[in-house]
């Protein structure tokens, strides 16, 4: 099965380089990014499209699927919970450590990276049991980092630079 993961379009916290746990919508640029991606993938067929339930992802999916309102969401595709870091600049943490699979540092009250990856891996393990040829997933940078770990291995545990940019897409083969 081919699995395509897309990160949502830009939202205000991306532009401000802040942590965010709020459910916010796309910026004007984020809408344009999604429209540009829609043009690139318009000839692709997907058996199913599944999104994170957060507005930024569902709005991106809505644009990518030509305003099809039958959006399927899965809670396991939510972004990593940043807890008390929400609204604070990314610079309040060591980003390398925040996205280090082996880090023992716990910033504020946030979701442990290993627990977060297990949640995403559970989704992918269940997806393996389905009879699809091609699946489009619309989610977040952190979720794309977890996909990277699942398909490419944990390696040195450093995931900061293994995530997708806004409206970037990556293809994987799920067996």
C-alpha positions in Angstrom: 0.0 0.0 0.0 1.3 3.5 -0.9 0.9 5.9 2.0 1.3 9.6 1.3 1.7 12.0 4.3 1.1 15.7 3.9 1.7 18.4 6.5 -1.0 21.0 6.8 -0.6 24.5 5.4 0.9 27.3 7.5 -0.9 28.5 10.6 -0.2 31.5 12.8 2.0 29.6 15.3 4.2 28.4 12.4 4.8 31.9 11.2 5.5 33.1 14.8 7.7 30.0 15.5 5.7 29.1 18.6 4.5 26.0 20.3 0.8 25.6 20.1 -1.9 23.3 21.3 -4.8 25.5 20.2 -7.0 24.5 17.3 -6.2 27.2 14.8 -7.0 27.6 11.1 -4.7 28.2 8.1 -3.3 31.6 7.3 -3.8 33.1 3.9 -0.4 31.6 2.9 -1.5 28.2 4.3 -4.5 28.2 2.1 -2.4 29.1 -1.0 0.1 26.3 -0.1 -2.8 23.8 0.1 -4.2 25.0 -3.3 -0.7 24.7 -4.9 -0.4 21.1 -3.6 -3.9 20.3 -4.8 -2.8 21.2 -8.3 0.3 18.9 -8.0 -1.7 15.9 -6.9 -4.9 16.5 -8.9 -4.3 13.4 -11.1 -3.5 11.1 -8.2 -6.1 8.6 -6.9 -6.5 7.8 -3.2 -8.7 5.0 -1.9 -9.1 7.0 1.3 -8.0 10.3 2.8 -7.6 10.4 6.6 -6.8 13.6 8.6 -5.8 14.7 12.0 -9.0 16.1 13.7 -7.3 19.5 14.2 -8.8 22.3 12.1 -5.5 23.1 10.3 -5.3 19.5 9.0 -9.0 19.2 8.1 -9.0 22.5 6.3 -6.0 21.4 4.3 -7.7 18.1 3.5 -10.8 19.9 2.5 -8.8 22.0 0.0 -6.8 19.0 -1.3 -9.9 16.9 -1.9 -11.7 19.7 -3.9 -14.0 20.6 -1.0 -15.3 17.1 -0.4 -17.0 17.4 3.0 -16.7 13.7 3.9 -13.7 14.1 6.0 -12.4 11.1 7.9 -10.4 11.9 11.0 -8.3 9.9 13.4 -7.3 11.1 16.9 -4.0 9.3 16.7 -2.9 11.7 14.0 -3.1 14.8 16.3 0.2 16.7 16.8 2.4 15.9 19.8 0.9 17.6 22.8 3.1 20.5 23.9 1.2 21.2 27.2 2.4 24.2 29.1 4.7 25.2 26.2 1.7 26.4 24.2 2.0 30.0 23.1 5.7 30.2 24.0 8.5 30.7 21.4 10.2 27.5 20.2 13.4 29.0 21.6 12.3 28.3 25.2 13.4 24.7 24.6 16.4 23.0 23.1 14.6 21.9 19.9 17.2 19.1 19.3 16.4 17.6 22.7 12.6 18.2 22.4 12.7 16.1 19.2 15.3 13.5 20.4 13.7 10.1 20.8 16.1 9.2 23.5 16.0 12.4 25.5 15.2 12.2 29.2 14.3 15.9 29.4 10.6 16.6 29.9 9.7 20.2 29.1 6.7 21.5 31.0 3.7 19.1 30.8 4.1 17.8 27.3 3.5 14.4 25.6 6.6 12.2 25.8 8.0 11.6 22.3 8.1 7.9 22.7 4.4 7.8 23.8 3.6 10.1 20.9 5.4 7.8 18.4 3.6 4.8 19.8 0.3 6.5 19.2 1.2 7.2 15.5 2.7 3.7 15.1 -0.6 2.2 16.4 -2.4 4.0 13.6 0.0 2.7 11.0 -0.1 -0.8 12.3 -3.9 -0.7 12.1 -3.7 0.8 8.6 -1.7 -2.3 7.5 -4.7 -4.5 8.1 -6.8 -2.5 5.6 -7.2 -3.3 1.9 -6.2 0.0 0.3 -3.8 0.6 -2.6 -3.2 4.3 -1.9 -3.9 6.4 1.2 -3.5 10.1 1.8 -2.8 11.2 5.4 -3.0 14.9 6.3 -1.4 15.7 9.6 1.4 17.6 11.3 5.2 18.0 11.3 5.5 15.8 14.4 3.4 13.1 12.9 5.6 13.2 9.8 8.6 12.8 12.2 6.9 9.7 13.7 6.2 8.3 10.1 10.0 8.8 9.4 10.8 6.8 12.5 8.3 4.0 11.6 9.5 3.7 8.0 13.1 4.7 8.1 14.0 3.7 11.7 14.9 5.6 14.8 18.6 5.7 13.9 20.3 8.2 16.2 17.0 9.4 17.7 17.3 12.9 16.3 14.0 14.0 14.6 14.2 17.8 14.5 15.0 17.9 10.8 13.0 14.8 9.8 9.6 16.5 9.6 7.8 17.9 6.6 7.5 21.6 5.8 4.0 23.1 5.3 2.1 21.3 2.5 5.1 19.1 1.7 4.2 15.5 0.9 6.2 12.3 1.3 5.4 8.8 0.0 6.0 5.5 1.9 5.3 1.9 1.1 3.4 0.1 3.9 3.5 -3.7 3.8 
